[in-house]
Amino acid sequence: MPNKTTNPTVLTVVEVAKILRIGKISVYQAIQRGEVPSIRIGRRILIPKFALEQMLICLPTSKQRAHALR
């Protein structure tokens, strides 16, 4: 049986901060703005790994953003 702790389906705020290379306060703020998908279970905030990966895949590139500003 695979070890679920090595490949979690949800991530903590601290884990997401490390992945995105930003501070955990920035992650909390992004969650509050709706930029990072999250779920709350009790007092814990968890970020579904699949939703975070999809969010990163769907981000516009810098070329796309520059084109949209024209």
Secondary structure, 3 states (H helix, E strand, C coil): CCCHHHCCCEEEHHHHHHHHCCCHHHHHHHHHHCCCCCEEECCEEEEEHHHHHHHHHCCCCHHHHHHHHC
